[in-house]
Amino acid sequence: MTFKLIVFIGILAVVAVLGMRAYRSSVRGFEQRQAEVRQG
């Protein structure tokens, strides 16, 4: 039971980290596109 809990928490942590990275990269790309639109 404890092993399953540890594995579950580990998976949650990995998903959270990957999700935050994807979110930040998408936000950064969106801001860059917005800046290009304003300049152009």
C-alpha positions, 0 to 999 in steps of 0.5 A: 500500500505504501509503495503504491502511494509513493508511486502515485505521488511520484507520478503526480509530481512528474505530471505537475513539473511537465505541465508547468514547463509546457504551460510556461513555454506556451505562455512565453511563445504566446507573449512573443507572438503578441509582441511581434503583432504589436511591433509589426 
